[in-house]
Amino acid sequence: LFRWFALRHRFAGVRLTKSEVKAQVDDVRLMTKGELKKIFPGCNIITERFFFIPKSYIVFRRGKE
């Protein structure tokens, strides 16, 4: 429901049907932490949590001092 709501408002002014929104949402696949480690070697990855449940990952690299 939230994804549908977010996508509807993302394209403000453009009215998408529920089936069009569902098709776009179904095409999205989130990356795993392992996949992030592979494409960002040497970077730190922080797991952001909501009530102890992983919500998102933050990838960062410290600049050279």
Backbone as XML, in Angstrom:
<?xml version="1.0"?>
<chain id="A" units="angstrom">
  <residue number="1" name="LEU">
    <atom name="N" x="0.828" y="-1.196" z="0.000"/>
    <atom name="CA" x="0.000" y="0.000" z="0.000"/>
    <atom name="C" x="0.868" y="1.254" z="0.000"/>
  </residue>
  <residue number="2" name="PHE">
    <atom name="N" x="1.908" y="1.264" z="0.856"/>
    <atom name="CA" x="2.763" y="2.449" z="0.913"/>
    <atom name="C" x="3.487" y="2.666" z="-0.411"/>
  </residue>
  <residue number="3" name="ARG">
    <atom name="N" x="3.998" y="1.582" z="-1.002"/>
    <atom name="CA" x="4.701" y="1.713" z="-2.283"/>
    <atom name="C" x="3.776" y="2.293" z="-3.346"/>
  </residue>
  <residue number="4" name="TRP">
    <atom name="N" x="2.536" y="1.798" z="-3.371"/>
    <atom name="CA" x="1.570" y="2.282" z="-4.336"/>
    <atom name="C" x="1.325" y="3.774" z="-4.126"/>
  </residue>
  <residue number="5" name="PHE">
    <atom name="N" x="1.151" y="4.180" z="-2.870"/>
    <atom name="CA" x="0.913" y="5.586" z="-2.544"/>
    <atom name="C" x="2.110" y="6.445" z="-2.942"/>
  </residue>
  <residue number="6" name="ALA">
    <atom name="N" x="3.313" y="5.969" z="-2.632"/>
    <atom name="CA" x="4.528" y="6.724" z="-2.944"/>
    <atom name="C" x="4.697" y="6.891" z="-4.452"/>
  </residue>
  <residue number="7" name="LEU">
    <atom name="N" x="4.459" y="5.838" z="-5.197"/>
    <atom name="CA" x="4.596" y="5.942" z="-6.646"/>
    <atom name="C" x="3.537" y="6.847" z="-7.257"/>
  </residue>
  <residue number="8" name="ARG">
    <atom name="N" x="2.336" y="6.811" z="-6.733"/>
    <atom name="CA" x="1.274" y="7.676" z="-7.262"/>
    <atom name="C" x="1.664" y="9.143" z="-7.108"/>
  </residue>
  <residue number="9" name="HIS">
    <atom name="N" x="2.271" y="9.487" z="-5.986"/>
    <atom name="CA" x="2.632" y="10.877" z="-5.735"/>
    <atom name="C" x="3.953" y="11.256" z="-6.389"/>
  </residue>
  <residue number="10" name="ARG">
    <atom name="N" x="4.769" y="10.283" z="-6.699"/>
    <atom name="CA" x="6.046" y="10.558" z="-7.354"/>
    <atom name="C" x="5.812" y="11.143" z="-8.739"/>
  </residue>
  <residue number="11" name="PHE">
    <atom name="N" x="4.828" y="10.648" z="-9.409"/>
    <atom name="CA" x="4.515" y="11.120" z="-10.746"/>
    <atom name="C" x="3.341" y="12.098" z="-10.679"/>
  </residue>
  <residue number="12" name="ALA">
    <atom name="N" x="3.510" y="13.144" z="-9.897"/>
    <atom name="CA" x="2.442" y="14.129" z="-9.702"/>
    <atom name="C" x="1.983" y="14.670" z="-11.055"/>
  </residue>
  <residue number="13" name="GLY">
    <atom name="N" x="0.694" y="14.698" z="-11.215"/>
    <atom name="CA" x="0.130" y="15.182" z="-12.463"/>
    <atom name="C" x="-0.089" y="14.078" z="-13.485"/>
  </residue>
  <residue number="14" name="VAL">
    <atom name="N" x="0.580" y="12.956" z="-13.298"/>
    <atom name="CA" x="0.408" y="11.822" z="-14.203"/>
    <atom name="C" x="-0.401" y="10.769" z="-13.469"/>
  </residue>
  <residue number="15" name="ARG">
    <atom name="N" x="-1.537" y="10.438" z="-14.020"/>
    <atom name="CA" x="-2.406" y="9.448" z="-13.379"/>
    <atom name="C" x="-2.073" y="8.060" z="-13.906"/>
  </residue>
  <residue number="16" name="LEU">
    <atom name="N" x="-1.550" y="7.223" z="-13.039"/>
    <atom name="CA" x="-1.266" y="5.843" z="-13.403"/>
    <atom name="C" x="-2.375" y="4.954" z="-12.863"/>
  </residue>
  <residue number="17" name="THR">
    <atom name="N" x="-2.682" y="3.917" z="-13.590"/>
    <atom name="CA" x="-3.669" y="2.964" z="-13.096"/>
    <atom name="C" x="-3.019" y="2.079" z="-12.043"/>
  </residue>
  <residue number="18" name="LYS">
    <atom name="N" x="-3.837" y="1.400" z="-11.272"/>
    <atom name="CA" x="-3.296" y="0.497" z="-10.250"/>
    <atom name="C" x="-2.436" y="-0.588" z="-10.881"/>
  </residue>
  <residue number="19" name="SER">
    <atom name="N" x="-2.818" y="-1.073" z="-12.032"/>
    <atom name="CA" x="-2.027" y="-2.125" z="-12.680"/>
    <atom name="C" x="-0.681" y="-1.589" z="-13.161"/>
  </residue>
  <residue number="20" name="GLU">
    <atom name="N" x="-0.631" y="-0.330" z="-13.618"/>
    <atom name="CA" x="0.643" y="0.272" z="-14.027"/>
    <atom name="C" x="1.567" y="0.460" z="-12.830"/>
  </residue>
  <residue number="21" name="VAL">
    <atom name="N" x="1.002" y="0.923" z="-11.728"/>
    <atom name="CA" x="1.796" y="1.102" z="-10.511"/>
    <atom name="C" x="2.299" y="-0.243" z="-10.022"/>
  </residue>
  <residue number="22" name="LYS">
    <atom name="N" x="1.439" y="-1.252" z="-10.013"/>
    <atom name="CA" x="1.839" y="-2.589" z="-9.566"/>
    <atom name="C" x="2.960" y="-3.141" z="-10.437"/>
  </residue>
  <residue number="23" name="ALA">
    <atom name="N" x="2.892" y="-2.929" z="-11.741"/>
    <atom name="CA" x="3.937" y="-3.399" z="-12.650"/>
    <atom name="C" x="5.272" y="-2.739" z="-12.332"/>
  </residue>
  <residue number="24" name="GLN">
    <atom name="N" x="5.261" y="-1.444" z="-12.017"/>
    <atom name="CA" x="6.497" y="-0.748" z="-11.669"/>
    <atom name="C" x="7.051" y="-1.250" z="-10.347"/>
  </residue>
  <residue number="25" name="VAL">
    <atom name="N" x="6.192" y="-1.453" z="-9.371"/>
    <atom name="CA" x="6.631" y="-1.932" z="-8.058"/>
    <atom name="C" x="7.192" y="-3.342" z="-8.173"/>
  </residue>
  <residue number="26" name="ASP">
    <atom name="N" x="6.561" y="-4.184" z="-8.975"/>
    <atom name="CA" x="7.026" y="-5.561" z="-9.136"/>
    <atom name="C" x="8.386" y="-5.636" z="-9.818"/>
  </residue>
  <residue number="27" name="ASP">
    <atom name="N" x="8.760" y="-4.611" z="-10.578"/>
    <atom name="CA" x="10.056" y="-4.591" z="-11.257"/>
    <atom name="C" x="11.208" y="-4.225" z="-10.331"/>
  </residue>
  <residue number="28" name="VAL">
    <atom name="N" x="10.919" y="-3.730" z="-9.148"/>
    <atom name="CA" x="11.960" y="-3.294" z="-8.215"/>
    <atom name="C" x="12.439" y="-4.475" z="-7.382"/>
  </residue>
  <residue number="29" name="ARG">
    <atom name="N" x="13.777" y="-4.614" z="-7.281"/>
    <atom name="CA" x="14.355" y="-5.632" z="-6.419"/>
    <atom name="C" x="15.430" y="-4.950" z="-5.589"/>
  </residue>
  <residue number="30" name="LEU">
    <atom name="N" x="15.326" y="-5.073" z="-4.284"/>
    <atom name="CA" x="16.290" y="-4.444" z="-3.398"/>
    <atom name="C" x="17.557" y="-5.277" z="-3.325"/>
  </residue>
  <residue number="31" name="MET">
    <atom name="N" x="18.681" y="-4.606" z="-3.158"/>
    <atom name="CA" x="19.967" y="-5.299" z="-3.084"/>
    <atom name="C" x="20.199" y="-5.838" z="-1.678"/>
  </residue>
  <residue number="32" name="THR">
    <atom name="N" x="20.890" y="-6.966" z="-1.605"/>
    <atom name="CA" x="21.252" y="-7.531" z="-0.313"/>
    <atom name="C" x="22.528" y="-6.863" z="0.182"/>
  </residue>
  <residue number="33" name="LYS">
    <atom name="N" x="22.827" y="-7.049" z="1.454"/>
    <atom name="CA" x="24.048" y="-6.482" z="2.015"/>
    <atom name="C" x="25.273" y="-7.097" z="1.336"/>
  </residue>
  <residue number="34" name="GLY">
    <atom name="N" x="25.202" y="-8.381" z="1.022"/>
    <atom name="CA" x="26.301" y="-9.047" z="0.318"/>
    <atom name="C" x="26.556" y="-8.443" z="-1.057"/>
  </residue>
  <residue number="35" name="GLU">
    <atom name="N" x="25.492" y="-8.120" z="-1.777"/>
    <atom name="CA" x="25.635" y="-7.490" z="-3.094"/>
    <atom name="C" x="26.258" y="-6.106" z="-2.962"/>
  </residue>
  <residue number="36" name="LEU">
    <atom name="N" x="25.861" y="-5.364" z="-1.934"/>
    <atom name="CA" x="26.447" y="-4.040" z="-1.714"/>
    <atom name="C" x="27.937" y="-4.144" z="-1.416"/>
  </residue>
  <residue number="37" name="LYS">
    <atom name="N" x="28.331" y="-5.150" z="-0.619"/>
    <atom name="CA" x="29.753" y="-5.348" z="-0.311"/>
    <atom name="C" x="30.559" y="-5.622" z="-1.577"/>
  </residue>
  <residue number="38" name="LYS">
    <atom name="N" x="29.964" y="-6.357" z="-2.521"/>
    <atom name="CA" x="30.664" y="-6.675" z="-3.770"/>
    <atom name="C" x="30.867" y="-5.447" z="-4.646"/>
  </residue>
  <residue number="39" name="ILE">
    <atom name="N" x="29.869" y="-4.588" z="-4.742"/>
    <atom name="CA" x="30.006" y="-3.438" z="-5.642"/>
    <atom name="C" x="30.644" y="-2.221" z="-4.971"/>
  </residue>
  <residue number="40" name="PHE">
    <atom name="N" x="30.747" y="-2.245" z="-3.639"/>
    <atom name="CA" x="31.412" y="-1.167" z="-2.911"/>
    <atom name="C" x="32.507" y="-1.744" z="-2.017"/>
  </residue>
  <residue number="41" name="PRO">
    <atom name="N" x="33.539" y="-2.353" z="-2.604"/>
    <atom name="CA" x="34.592" y="-2.938" z="-1.764"/>
    <atom name="C" x="35.334" y="-1.843" z="-0.992"/>
  </residue>
  <residue number="42" name="GLY">
    <atom name="N" x="35.679" y="-2.147" z="0.234"/>
    <atom name="CA" x="36.420" y="-1.197" z="1.057"/>
    <atom name="C" x="35.565" y="-0.126" z="1.706"/>
  </residue>
  <residue number="43" name="CYS">
    <atom name="N" x="34.269" y="-0.162" z="1.492"/>
    <atom name="CA" x="33.373" y="0.829" z="2.096"/>
    <atom name="C" x="32.722" y="0.250" z="3.345"/>
  </residue>
  <residue number="44" name="ASN">
    <atom name="N" x="32.287" y="1.124" z="4.211"/>
    <atom name="CA" x="31.549" y="0.705" z="5.403"/>
    <atom name="C" x="30.065" y="0.655" z="5.067"/>
  </residue>
  <residue number="45" name="ILE">
    <atom name="N" x="29.400" y="-0.364" z="5.596"/>
    <atom name="CA" x="27.963" y="-0.513" z="5.375"/>
    <atom name="C" x="27.279" y="-0.568" z="6.732"/>
  </residue>
  <residue number="46" name="ILE">
    <atom name="N" x="26.372" y="0.356" z="6.944"/>
    <atom name="CA" x="25.618" y="0.420" z="8.196"/>
    <atom name="C" x="24.197" y="-0.059" z="7.912"/>
  </residue>
  <residue number="47" name="THR">
    <atom name="N" x="23.679" y="-0.897" z="8.790"/>
    <atom name="CA" x="22.299" y="-1.352" z="8.671"/>
    <atom name="C" x="21.415" y="-0.442" z="9.509"/>
  </residue>
  <residue number="48" name="GLU">
    <atom name="N" x="20.491" y="0.238" z="8.852"/>
    <atom name="CA" x="19.537" y="1.094" z="9.555"/>
    <atom name="C" x="18.358" y="0.218" z="9.959"/>
  </residue>
  <residue number="49" name="ARG">
    <atom name="N" x="17.937" y="0.323" z="11.203"/>
    <atom name="CA" x="16.889" y="-0.560" z="11.713"/>
    <atom name="C" x="15.694" y="0.235" z="12.233"/>
  </residue>
  <residue number="50" name="PHE">
    <atom name="N" x="14.551" y="-0.422" z="12.198"/>
    <atom name="CA" x="13.316" y="0.116" z="12.758"/>
    <atom name="C" x="12.766" y="-0.956" z="13.681"/>
  </residue>
  <residue number="51" name="PHE">
    <atom name="N" x="12.781" y="-0.696" z="14.967"/>
    <atom name="CA" x="12.381" y="-1.687" z="15.967"/>
    <atom name="C" x="13.118" y="-3.011" z="15.766"/>
  </residue>
  <residue number="52" name="PHE">
    <atom name="N" x="14.428" y="-2.927" z="15.624"/>
    <atom name="CA" x="15.328" y="-4.080" z="15.487"/>
    <atom name="C" x="15.199" y="-4.821" z="14.160"/>
  </residue>
  <residue number="53" name="ILE">
    <atom name="N" x="14.366" y="-4.346" z="13.271"/>
    <atom name="CA" x="14.207" y="-4.981" z="11.960"/>
    <atom name="C" x="15.003" y="-4.169" z="10.937"/>
  </residue>
  <residue number="54" name="PRO">
    <atom name="N" x="15.877" y="-4.820" z="10.149"/>
    <atom name="CA" x="16.636" y="-4.076" z="9.138"/>
    <atom name="C" x="15.703" y="-3.358" z="8.168"/>
  </residue>
  <residue number="55" name="LYS">
    <atom name="N" x="15.957" y="-2.059" z="7.994"/>
    <atom name="CA" x="15.112" y="-1.228" z="7.140"/>
    <atom name="C" x="15.845" y="-0.831" z="5.863"/>
  </residue>
  <residue number="56" name="SER">
    <atom name="N" x="17.120" y="-0.458" z="6.015"/>
    <atom name="CA" x="17.888" y="-0.021" z="4.854"/>
    <atom name="C" x="19.372" y="-0.096" z="5.172"/>
  </residue>
  <residue number="57" name="TYR">
    <atom name="N" x="20.176" y="0.067" z="4.127"/>
    <atom name="CA" x="21.631" y="0.063" z="4.282"/>
    <atom name="C" x="22.165" y="1.418" z="3.858"/>
  </residue>
  <residue number="58" name="ILE">
    <atom name="N" x="23.202" y="1.853" z="4.554"/>
    <atom name="CA" x="23.887" y="3.092" z="4.215"/>
    <atom name="C" x="25.328" y="2.721" z="3.914"/>
  </residue>
  <residue number="59" name="VAL">
    <atom name="N" x="25.802" y="3.085" z="2.724"/>
    <atom name="CA" x="27.170" y="2.779" z="2.315"/>
    <atom name="C" x="27.952" y="4.079" z="2.316"/>
  </residue>
  <residue number="60" name="PHE">
    <atom name="N" x="29.117" y="4.056" z="2.971"/>
    <atom name="CA" x="29.949" y="5.254" z="2.953"/>
    <atom name="C" x="31.418" y="4.873" z="2.992"/>
  </residue>
  <residue number="61" name="ARG">
    <atom name="N" x="32.225" y="5.797" z="2.503"/>
    <atom name="CA" x="33.672" y="5.622" z="2.510"/>
    <atom name="C" x="34.279" y="6.902" z="3.054"/>
  </residue>
  <residue number="62" name="ARG">
    <atom name="N" x="35.163" y="6.737" z="3.987"/>
    <atom name="CA" x="35.834" y="7.912" z="4.550"/>
    <atom name="C" x="36.880" y="8.414" z="3.568"/>
  </residue>
  <residue number="63" name="GLY">
    <atom name="N" x="36.993" y="9.723" z="3.477"/>
    <atom name="CA" x="37.996" y="10.316" z="2.600"/>
    <atom name="C" x="39.393" y="10.119" z="3.160"/>
  </residue>
  <residue number="64" name="LYS">
    <atom name="N" x="40.378" y="10.229" z="2.300"/>
    <atom name="CA" x="41.770" y="10.075" z="2.740"/>
    <atom name="C" x="42.168" y="11.295" z="3.551"/>
  </residue>
  <residue number="65" name="GLU">
    <atom name="N" x="42.850" y="11.041" z="4.644"/>
    <atom name="CA" x="43.243" y="12.149" z="5.534"/>
    <atom name="C" x="44.620" y="12.654" z="5.218"/>
  </residue>
</chain>
